[in-house]
Each structure stands twice: as C-alpha cells, then as structure tokens.
C-alpha cells in the first residue's frame, strides 16, 4: 500500500481534538463529532492502523475526563447531565476511602470497557448496563503487549514531554531508536521524532531506580492528570487545570514535576505566584531543570522584569545547563501576537529559551545580547536538524 499523503502525527492530534469536543454542545453537533472521529479512523487505516488505535491508544484520553468529572475533580463542562448521572451511578457505586486506589480501579474497569464495547458506544460514551459493567470485572484484561504498543504511538505523537510518557512507551521508543523495532506496526505508521538516546536512557534509568508498584501507579496517574490539565489550558481554564495538580499533590506530596506543572497552569493569570512555585521545584531538584528555568523566565517576562529575565537565563545557561537535555520536547507558554500567552509545542526547551531571550533583548534595544541568544539558538537548531 502506498504511503498516505496525510501526516500521521496530525491525524493523532485531530483525533484527540475530536474526542475532546463536548457532548453537551448543540444537539446537532453530536453527529458531526461522530462523523469526524470515524473519518479520522478511516484515514489511519491507510497507515495500517485499525480501530484499536482508539480502543487502546486513546483509552485514557476518552475515559479520564469522564472519570474526573464523575468523581467531582473537575466541573462537568463536556457531557449532558443525564449521561453524566448514569456514569456516576456506575463509577461511584461502592465505597473506597483511598482516592488514588479508587481511581486506579475505575481506570482499569474503563479500560476493559474501551477494549470490548461497541465502537459507536465508545464514540458516543453510551454507558453500559449494570450487568454489563459487573461482568467487566470478571473479564481478563487485554494482553498488555497489545495495549502498550498503541499507548506508545499515542505518547510519542501527542505528549511532547517524554517525562510524562508511560514507562512502557519509553522502553518501546528506546528499542525503536536503537534497533528500529516497531512491533506489529507497518513502517509508515512510525515516523522519527527528535528525541535523543541519552535522554531516553536518563528517564528510563531514573524510573528503574525508583520503581515500585506505587511509583508505577503514580506515573500513570500523573500522565492522566497532565493530559486533562492540558485540555483545560487549551480552553483558558487555568485554575481548573491547576486544581487537578492539587489533587495529585495531595496523593503524592512534594512531587516536583506536579509542583512545576501547577505553577505552569497559573502563569497566564498569576505569574508571580507561579514563579514562586516553579522556583521551589527547581531549588528542590526539578528534572529536567531547563523546563523550570524557561517557565521562570516567562513568568518574569509577563511581569515586565526583562533585565531579570535575561540575567536568570544567562545564569542557567552558564552554570546549570545540561547539553544532554537541550533537545527536551515540551509544551510551553509563548507570547502570542496579541501580547497574551499561548500554548506551543516545542522539540527543544533550550531552543525556545534562546528565542524568548533574543526577543526580550530586542524589546529593550540590547543588540549585543540579542545577537548572542540568536547565535546560541542557531547552534541548537543546527544540532536538531541532524537528528
């Protein structure tokens, strides 16, 4: 089969956006939403990918927003109240005093539902009957090898920061980078992304050292919270996004990635408060450090502290910068054309920092610093082009 003319990453992004469209919008939008989703799935078939992409790769994308709203962790801004009431009856029955364990159990049950439900029911989020739901608990989970390979594609195409990937996705990416191993997928379904082997090794090693059942659960929950928060940020719901990380931090106090992320969510509305949170995370050992440093600089830029922005960036660049993390991909804030923060996806936090500082220097007429930061950026971008 000839390689399709569509970009697979764009297809994944389009599918994610379609699945995130509210079901409680104008009644006439529901059929259009279904048509868009099925249309994108047909395009993905040209890559040799079937509906299992939705069942396994997008399982969390579909179910976690539903679960968070059923549990009252987020306001219901996506689903008709009648539909939400039925899902609450299913997901909240029984008692569990450990919120994290309850989330883990319900995620497991919803994952089984995604694997076995009618595709139309998944797209429309039609709840199962009580009998169908109870039978799911007795149903064996799908072979992990099947679901993990689709989760890998989801992570690599939709989550820029590999620190937020599932551990199994990191392992599969490493095998792909080193041995070009793509599992059951055709070659056209797996395209190169700019990620260094050394970066993968560092993240995998860190997780291996601190691995436990609890840490695996923590990583999985963080991924779900991260994705849900990102969806809120895209709608300018900054406080709601931040609240999700409050929940995570109650379960895992002192988690530096979550503290940085909580501050990140608040940057557009309260850069001073956000800066303090992110500085606390950096001073406590946030990894990778460059992500926090960029966030700090952007906070200061929003507060009009341009000289301080350039000073802090220079200190990071000369004293703390790790060349092995210069290609760290991430979601960042950038200044939009209207002067307001907008979300961007970058393949290199350090490269984005050079552009931020070059523009900041230009805004105060500091030509020398502008040229210096542009030169630094060109050097990084030249490295990226060889990956």
KOLBAGU-914749 format. One record per atom (N, C-alpha, C): residue in one letter; x, y, z. Coordinates in steps of 0.2 Angstrom, whole numbers, plus 2048, in hexadecimal, padded with zeros to 3 digits. Example, Ala and Ser with C-alpha at 12.3 -4.5 7.8 and 13.67 -1.06 7.14 Angstrom:
2
A8427E4827;A83E7EA827;A8427F0827;S8407F5823;S8447FB824;S840800827;
This chain:
387
X8047FA800;X800800800;X804806800;X80380B7FC;X8068117FC;X806815802;X80B819804;X80B81D80A;X806823809;X80182480D;X7FC82980D;X7FF83080D;X7FB83580A;X7FE83B80A;X7FD83F810;X7FA83C815;X7F883F81B;X7FE83E820;X7FF843824;X80484382A;X80183F830;X80483A832;X801835837;X80183983D;X80683D83F;X805841845;X7FF846845;X7FE849840;X7F884D83F;X7F2849840;X7F284383D;X7EC83F83E;X7EA83D845;X7EF83C849;X7EF83A850;X7EC841854;X7EF846852;X7ED84C855;X7E684E854;X7E484D84D;X7DD84E84B;X7D884A84F;X7DA843850;X7D683F853;X7D584185A;X7DA84385E;X7DA845864;X7D684B865;X7D6850861;X7D2856861;X7CA854860;X7C984F85B;X7C284D85A;X7BF84A860;X7C3845863;X7C1842869;X7BF84686F;X7C384C86F;X7C2851875;X7BC856874;X7B985586E;X7B485A86D;X7AE858872;X7AB85E875;X7A585C879;X7A0859876;X79D85487A;X797850878;X79185487A;X79185987E;X78C85D880;X78B86487C;X78E864877;X78D86A872;X78786986F;X78686E86A;X78086E866;X77E866863;X778864864;X77685D862;X77885B85B;X778860857;X77A85F850;X78285D84F;X78685F854;X78D85E854;X78F857855;X78B853859;X78C84C85A;X78E848854;X78984884F;X78B844849;X791846846;X79284C845;X79884F842;X79E84C846;X79E84D84C;X7A484A850;X7A584384F;X7A083F84E;X7A183884D;X7A3837846;X7A183B841;X7A383A83A;X7AB83C83A;X7AD84183D;X7B484383D;X7B883D840;X7B683A846;X7BA835849;X7BB82F844;X7B582D841;X7B582783D;X7B9829837;X7B982F834;X7BD83182E;X7C4831830;X7C6833835;X7CE833837;X7D082B838;X7CC82783B;X7CE82083B;X7CE81D835;X7CA81F830;X7CB81C829;X7D281F826;X7D4825827;X7DA827825;X7E0823828;X7DF82282F;X7E581E832;X7E581782F;X7E081482C;X7E080E829;X7E580D824;X7E6813821;X7EB81481B;X7F281381E;X7F3814824;X7FA812827;X7FA80B82A;X7F5807829;X7F580082B;X7F2800833;X7EF805835;X7ED80683C;X7E580583C;X7E2800840;X7DB7FF840;X7D8803846;X7D2801848;X7CE80584D;X7D2804854;X7D67FF854;X7DA7FE85B;X7DE80485D;X7DF808858;X7E280F85A;X7DE81285F;X7D881385E;X7D3816862;X7D2812869;X7D180B868;X7D080786E;X7D5807873;X7DC807870;X7E1806875;X7E680C875;X7E780F870;X7EB815870;X7E881B873;X7E281C872;X7DE822874;X7D982087A;X7DB81A87D;X7D6818883;X7D681D888;X7DC82088B;X7DC824890;X7D982B88E;X7DB82D888;X7D8833885;X7D1834885;X7CE82E884;X7C682E884;X7C382D88B;X7C782988F;X7C3827896;X7C582C89B;X7CB82E89C;X7CE8328A1;X7CA8398A2;X7C883D89D;X7C484289E;X7BD8418A1;X7BA83B89F;X7B48388A1;X7B48378A8;X7BA8338AA;X7BB8318B1;X7BC8378B6;X7C083C8B4;X7C18418B8;X7BB8458B9;X7B68468B4;X7B08498B5;X7AB8458B9;X7AB83F8B9;X7A783B8BD;X7A983B8C4;X7AF83C8C6;X7B283C8CC;X7B28438CF;X7B08488CB;X7AF84F8CE;X7B68528CE;X7BB84F8CA;X7C28538CA;X7C28588C5;X7BD8588C1;X7BD85E8BC;X7B585F8BA;X7B38658B9;X7AC8678B7;X7AA8638B1;X7A48628B0;X7A185E8AA;X7A08648A5;X7A58648A1;X7A486989B;X7A4865894;X7A385F895;X7A485B88E;X79E85688D;X79A854892;X79584F891;X78E851893;X78984F88F;X782850891;X78184E898;X77E85189C;X77D84F8A3;X77A8488A4;X7758478A0;X7728408A0;X77783B89F;X77B83C89A;X781837899;X78583689F;X78783C8A2;X78C83C8A7;X7898398AD;X78283A8AF;X77F8378B4;X78082F8B4;X77F82C8AE;X77F8258AD;X7868238AE;X78B8268AC;X7928248AD;X7948258B4;X79182A8B8;X79382A8BF;X7908248C3;X78A8228C1;X78781C8C4;X78C8168C3;X78F8168BD;X7938108BC;X79A8118C0;X79D8178BF;X7A48188C1;X7A58198C9;X7A081B8CC;X7A081D8D3;X79D8188D8;X79A8138D5;X79780E8D9;X79C80A8DD;X79B8088E3;X7A08058E8;X7A380B8EB;X7A78098F0;X7AB80E8F4;X7B280C8F4;X7B68118F4;X7BE8118F4;X7C08178F7;X7C48178FD;X7C681D900;X7CD81F8FD;X7D081B8F9;X7D681D8F6;X7D581F8EF;X7D58268EE;X7D38298E7;X7D88268E2;X7DE8258E3;X7E38238DE;X7E181C8DC;X7E08188E1;X7DE8118DF;X7D88108DC;X7D38148DE;X7CD8158DA;X7CD8178D3;X7D181C8D2;X7D381E8CB;X7D68188C7;X7DB8158CA;X7DE80F8C7;X7D980A8C5;X7D58088C9;X7D08038C8;X7CB8058C2;X7C980B8C2;X7C480D8BD;X7C780E8B7;X7CE8108B7;X7D18108B0;X7D28098AD;X7D38058B1;X7D47FE8AF;X7CD7FB8AC;X7C77FD8AF;X7C17FB8AD;X7BF7FF8A6;X7C08058A6;X7BF8098A0;X7C380689A;X7CA80489C;X7CE802896;X7CB7FB893;X7C87F7898;X7C57F1895;X7BF7F3891;X7BB7F8893;X7B57FA88F;X7B77FC889;X7BD800888;X7BF803882;X7C17FD87D;X7C47F8880;X7C77F287C;X7C17EE879;X7BB7EE87C;X7B67E987A;X7AF7EC878;X7AE7F3879;X7A87F6877;X7A77F7870;X7A17F886E;X7A07F9867;X7A3800865;X7A680085F;X7AA80785E;X7A580D85E;X79F80C85C;X79A81285C;X799814863;X79980F867;X79781186F;X79D814872;X7A381286F;X7A9816872;X7A981D86F;X7A881E869;X7A8825866;X7A382986A;X79D82686B;X79782A86E;X79782A876;X79C826878;X79D825880;X796822883;X79381E87F;X78D81B882;X78F816887;X78C81788D;X78E813893;X78B80C892;X78F807895;X78D800895;X7877FF89A;X7847FA89A;X77F7F889F;X7827F68A5;X77F7F58AB;X7827F38B1;X7857EC8B0;X7817E78AD;X7837E18AB;X7897E08A7;X7897E48A2;X78F7E589E;X7957E78A1;X7947EC8A6;X79A7EF8AA;X79D7EA8AF;X7987E68B2;X79A7E18B7;X79E7DC8B4;X79C7DA8AE;X7A07D58AA;X7A77D78A8;X7A87DD8A7;X7AE7E08A5;X7B47DE8AA;X7B27DE8B1;X7B67DD8B6;X7B97D58B6;X7B57D18B3;X7B77CA8B2;X7BA7C98AC;X7BB7CE8A7;X7BE7CD8A1;X7C57CE8A1;X7C97C989F;X7D17CA89F;X7D37D189B;X7D87D489E;X7DA7DA89A;X7DD7D8893;X7DD7DC88F;X7E17DB888;X7E87DA889;X7EB7D6885;X7F27D5885;X7F67DC885;X7FA7DD88A;X7FD7E388B;X8017E5885;X8047E0881;X8087E187B;X8047E5876;X7FE7E3876;X7F97E6871;X7F87EE873;X7F67EF879;X7F47F687B;X7FA7FA87B;X8007F887D;X8067FC87E;X8087FE878;X8087FB872;X80B7FD86C;X806803869;X80080386A;X7FC809868;X7FD80E86D;X7FE80D873;X7FF813878;X806816876;X80A812874;X811815871;X81081A86C;X80C818867;X80A81D861;X807823864;X802822869;X7FF82886B;X80482D86F;X80882A873;X80D82E877;X811832872;X81482E86D;X819831869;X816837864;X810836862;X80D83B85E;X809840861;X80783F868;X80384486B;X806847871;X80B844874;X80D84787B;X815849879;X81684F879;X81D852877;X82285087C;X820850882;X82584F888;X826847889;X82B844888;X82C83D889;X82C83B890;X82D840895;X82D83F89C;X82583D89E;X82183F89A;X81A83D89B;X817837898;X81C834894;X81A82E891;X819828896;X815823894;X81581C897;X81C819897;X81E81689C;X82581289C;X82580E896;X82080A894;X82080588F;X821809888;X81F80F888;X820813882;X827815881;X82A817886;X831818886;X835812884;X83480C887;X837806885;X83680587D;X83080687B;X82F805873;X83380A86F;X833810871;X83681586E;X83E81486D;X841811873;X848810873;X84980A86E;X84580586E;X846800869;X846802862;X841807861;X84180A85A;X84780E858;X84981285D;X84F81685C;X85581285B;X85680D85F;X85C80985E;X85C803859;X856800859;X8567FA854;X8517FB84F;X84D80184E;X848802849;X8427FD84A;X8417FB850;X83C7F6851;X8357F9852;X8307F784E;X82A7FA84E;X8247F684F;X8257F0852;X8207EB854;X81C7E984E;X8157E984F;X8117E784A;X80F7EC845;X8117F2845;X80F7F7841;X8137F783B;X8107FA835;X8147FB82F;X818801830;X81D80182B;X82280782C;X81F80D82B;X81A80E827;X817814826;X81381782C;X812813831;X80E815837;X81381883C;X81981783C;X81E81A841;X82381E83D;X82382483F;X82882983C;X82C82C841;X83282E83F;X837830844;X835837848;X83683784E;X83583D852;X83C83F855;X83D846856;X844848859;X844847860;X847841862;X84883F869;X84F83B869;X85383D86E;X85A83A86E;X85A834872;X85E82F870;X85F829873;X86182A87A;X86682F87B;X868830882;X862833887;X85E837884;X858839888;X85383388A;X85282F885;X84E829887;X85282588C;X85882488C;X85C820891;X85B823898;X85C82A898;X85B82D89E;X85582C8A2;X84F82D89E;X84882C8A1;X8478258A3;X84982089E;X8488198A0;X84C8178A6;X8528198A7;X8568188AC;X85381A8B3;X8518218B3;X84E8248B9;X8488208BB;X84481E8B6;X83E81A8B8;X8408138BB;X8458108B8;X8478098BA;X84980A8C1;X84D80F8C3;X85080F8C9;X84A8108CF;X8458148CD;X8408168D2;X83A8128D1;X83A80C8CD;X8348088CB;X8318058D0;X82B8058D1;X8278018D5;X8208018D3;X81B7FC8D6;X8147FD8D4;X8118038D5;X8138078DA;X81180D8DC;X8138128D7;X8198128D5;X81C8178D0;X8198168C9;X8188108C7;X81480E8C1;X80D8128C1;X80A8118C6;X8038148C7;X80481B8C7;X80981E8CA;X80A8258CA;X80B8288C3;X80F8248BF;X8118278B8;X80B8278B4;X8078218B5;X8018218B1;X7FC8268B2;X7FB8278B9;X7F682D8BB;X7F98338B9;X7FF8358B9;X80283B8B7;X80183C8AF;X8018378AB;X8008388A4;X7F983A8A3;X7F48378A7;X7ED8388A6;X7EC83F8A8;X7EE8428AE;X7ED8488B0;X7F084D8AB;X7F684C8A9;X7FA8508A4;X7F585189D;X7F384C89B;X7EF84C895;X7E8850896;X7E584F89C;X7DF85389D;X7E085A89E;X7E685C8A2;X7E78638A3;X7E986689C;X7EC863898;X7EE866891;X7E786888E;X7E286388E;X7DC86588B;X7D986B88E;X7D986C894;X7D7872898;X7DA878895;X7E1878895;X7E587D893;X7E388088C;X7E287B888;X7E087D881;X7D9881881;X7D5880886;X7CF884886;X7CF88A88B;X7D688B88D;X7D7891891;X7D4890898;X7D388A89A;X7D18898A1;X7D78878A6;X7DB88C8A7;X7E188B8AB;X7E08898B2;X7DB88C8B5;X7DB8898BC;X7D88828BD;X7D48808B8;X7D28798B8;X7D88748B7;X7DC8768B2;X7E28728B0;X7E68728B7;X7E78778BA;X7EB8778C0;X7E98738C5;X7E28738C6;X7DF86F8CB;X7E08688CB;X7E18658C4;X7E285E8C3;X7E985C8C6;X7EE8618C6;X7F485F8C9;X7F48608D1;X7EF8648D3;X7EE8648DA;X7EC85D8DD;X7E785A8D9;X7E58538DB;X7EB84E8DB;X7EF84F8D5;X7F584A8D5;X7FA84B8DB;X7FB8528DC;X8008538E2;X7FD8518E9;X7F78518E9;X7F484E8F0;X7F58468F0;X7F68438EB;X7F783C8EB;X7FF83B8EB;X80383F8E8;X80A83E8E8;X80D8458EA;X80D8478F0;X81084D8F2;X81784E8F0;X8198548EE;X8208558EC;X8228538E5;X81E8518E1;X81F84F8DB;X8218558D7;X8278558D4;X82A85B8D1;X82785D8CA;X8268578C6;X8238588C0;X81C85B8C0;X8188598C5;X81185B8C6;X8128628C9;X8168648CD;X81786B8D0;X8198708CA;X81D86E8C6;X81F8728C0;X8198738BB;X81586D8BA;X80F86D8B6;X80A8728B9;X8098718BF;X8048768C2;X80587D8C1;X80C87F8C2;X80E8868C1;X80D8878BA;X80F8838B5;X80E8848AE;X8078868AC;X8028828AF;X7FB8838AE;X7F988B8B0;X7FC88D8B5;X7FA8948B7;X7FE89A8B4;X8038988B0;X80789E8AD;X8038A38A9;X7FE8A28A5;X7FA8A78A2;X7F68AC8A7;X7F48A98AC;X7F08AD8B1;X7F38B08B7;X7F88AC8B9;X7FC8AF8BF;X8038AD8BF;X8078B08BA;X80E8AE8B9;X8138AF8BF;X8118B38C4;X8158B48CA;X8148AE8CE;X80E8AC8CF;X80D8A68D3;X81089F8D0;X80F89F8C9;X81289A8C6;X8198998C6;X81C89F8C6;X82489F8C6;X82689C8CD;X82389E8D2;X82589B8D9;X8248948D9;X81F8918D6;X81E88A8D6;X8248868D2;X8258898CC;X82A8868C8;X8318878CB;X83288C8CE;X83988D8D1;X83A8888D7;X8348878DA;X8358828E0;X83687B8DD;X8338798D7;X8358738D4;X83C8728D1;X83E8788CE;X8458788CC;X84A8778D2;X84987B8D7;X84E87B8DD;X84E8748E0;X8488708DF;X84886A8E2;X84A8648DE;X84D8668D8;X8508618D3;X84B85F8CD;X8478638CB;X8438628C5;X84785F8BF;X84585A8BC;X8488578B6;X8438568B1;X8448588AA;X84A85C8A8;X84A8638AB;X84F8668AD;X84F86D8AF;X84D8728AA;X84F8718A4;X84E87689F;X84787889E;X84287389F;X83B87489F;X8398798A4;X83B8788AA;X83A87D8AF;X83D8848AE;X8438848AB;X84688B8AA;X84388F8A5;X84088B8A0;X83C88F89A;X83689289D;X83388E8A2;X82D8908A5;X82E8968A9;X8338968AD;X83589C8B1;X8368A28AD;X83A8A18A7;X83B8A78A3;X8358AA8A0;X8308A589E;X82A8A889B;X8268AB8A0;X8268A98A6;X8228AC8AC;X8258B38AD;X82C8B48AD;X82F8BB8AE;X82D8BF8A8;X82D8BC8A2;X82C8C089C;X8258C389C;X8208BF89F;X8198C289F;X8188C78A5;X81D8C78AA;X81D8CC8AF;X8218D28AD;X8238D28A7;X8278D88A5;X82E8D88A7;X8318D38AA;X8388D38AD;X83D8D08A8;X83D8D48A2;X8418D289D;X8498D189F;X84C8D68A2;X8538D58A4;X8548CF8A8;X84F8CD8AD;X8508C88B1;X84F8C18AD;X84A8C18A8;X8498BC8A4;X8508BA8A1;X8538BF89E;X85A8BD89A;X85F8BB89F;X85F8BE8A5;X8648BC8AA;X8638B58AC;X85D8B38AE;X85C8AC8B0;X85D8A78AA;X85C8A98A4;X85D8A489F;X8648A389E;X8688A989E;X86F8A889D;X8728A48A3;X8708A58A9;X8738A18AF;X8718998AD;X86B8988AB;X86A8918AA;X86E88E8A4;X86F89289F;X873890899;X87A88F89B;X87D89389F;X8848928A0;X88688E8A6;X88188D8AB;X8828898B1;X87F8828B1;X8798828AE;X87587C8B0;X8738788A9;X87487A8A4;X87187789E;X87587189C;X87186C89B;X873865899;X872864892;X87786388E;X877862887;X87385C884;X872857889;X86F851887;X867852887;X86585888A;X85E85988A;X85C85F886;X860861882;X85F86787E;X859866879;X85885F877;X85385E872;X84C85C876;X84C85D87C;X84685B880;X83F85E87D;X83B85A87A;X83485C878;X83085E87D;X82B86287C;X826864882;X82186987F;X81C86A883;X81786F882;X818875886;X81987B883;X81B881886;X816887885;X81788C889;X813892887;X818896883;X81589A87E;X81889E87A;X8148A5879;X8178AA877;X8138B0877;X8108B1870;X8098B1870;X8058B186A;X8068B8866;X8038B9860;X8038BF85D;X7FF8C4860;X7FA8C2864;X7F68C7868;X7F98C986F;X7FF8C7870;X8038C8876;X8008C487C;X7FC8BF87B;X7FA8BA880;X7FE8B387F;X7FE8AF885;X8028A9884;X7FE8A4880;X8018A087C;X7FE89B878;X802894879;X7FF88F879;X80288887A;X806887873;X80C884874;X81088286E;X81387B86F;X81487786A;X81887186B;X81F872868;X82487086C;X82A87186A;X82E86B86A;X83386A865;X837864865;X83E86586A;X83F86B86C;X84586D870;X843873874;X84387287B;X842877880;X84787C87F;X84D87A87F;X85387F87E;X853883878;X851880873;X85088486C;X84B88986D;X845888871;X84088C872;X842892877;X84689087B;X849895880;X84D89A87C;X851898878;X85589D874;X8518A2870;X84B89F86D;X8478A486A;X8448A986E;X8418A6874;X83E8AA879;X8438B087B;X8498AE87C;X84E8B387F;X8508B8879;X8518B5873;X8538BA86E;X84D8BF86D;X8478BD86D;X8418C286C;X8418C7872;X8438C4878;X8438C887E;X8488CE87D;X84E8CC87B;X8548D087A;X8528D5875;X84F8D3870;X84D8D886A;X8488DD86D;X8448DB871;X83E8E0874;X8418E5878;X8478E587B;X84A8EA87E;X8508ED87B;X8518EB874;X8568EE870;X85D8EB872;X85E8E5875;X8648E3877;X8678DE871;X86A8E186C;X86C8DE866;X8718D8867;X8758DA86C;X87B8D586D;X8788CE870;X8748CF875;X8718C9878;X86C8C5873;X8698C986F;X8648C686A;X8688C2865;X86E8C5862;X8728C185E;X8758BA861;X8778BB868;X8798B586B;X8748B086C;X86E8B286E;X8698AC86F;X8678A9868;X8678AD863;X8658AB85C;X86B8A685A;X8718A785B;X8768A3859;X87689C85D;X87489D864;X873897867;X86D892865;X868896863;X862892860;X86488F859;X868892855;X86A89084F;X86E88984F;X872889855;X877883856;X87287D858;X86D87F85C;X86987985E;X865877858;X86287B855;X85E87984F;X86287684A;X868877849;X86C873844;X86D86C847;X86E86B84D;X86E865850;X86886184F;X862864850;X85C86184F;X85B85E848;X85D862843;X85C86083C;X86085A83A;X86585883F;X86985283D;X86684C840;X86184D845;X85E847848;X85A843843;
